[in-house]
Amino acid sequence: MKAASILTLIGCLAMAAEPKVYTRCKLAKIFARANLDNYQGFTLGNWICMAYYESRYNTTAQTNLEDGSIDYGIFQINSYTWCRRGTLQERNHCHVACSALITDDLTDAIVCAKKIVKETEGMNYW
C-alpha cells in the first residue's frame, strides 16, 4: 500500500514538472480571451510572434543570464526587475513569484506582460 502511494506521488510530481507547449491556435484563443489583441496598440499576431521567439510557446522555459538573473515562462520575464525569485535585490514590479510565470495557467504571465508593455517601451522591451 505504501509503495503504491509513493509511486502515485512520484507520478504526480513528474507530471507537474512536464512543460506545457501550446499550439499557436490555442495560445491565440487564450491571448484573445485575455484581451491582448490591440492592447497598447499591439495585435494578437504581435503577441503570438513574441511568445514564439521568446519561448517557442513553452510555459516552463527558463534562461539563465550572465548577470545572474533568469528569464521565466512563455514571455521570458526577467527575475531581476519583474518577479520575485527570493533574493533581496530583485525589484518585483509585477508583485508575483517567478515560479508563477512557469505554470500552465498563463494568468500571471499575461498580467505581468501587460504591465511591462504599458510601463516600458512596449514590445521593444523584449
ABEGO torsion letter per residue (X at the ends): XAAAAAAAAAAAAAAAABBBBBBAAAAAAAAAAAGABGBGGBBAAAAAAAAAAAAGGBAABBBBBAAGBBBBEAAGBBAAAABBAGBAABAGAAGBBAAAAABABAAAAAAAAAAAAAABAEAAAX
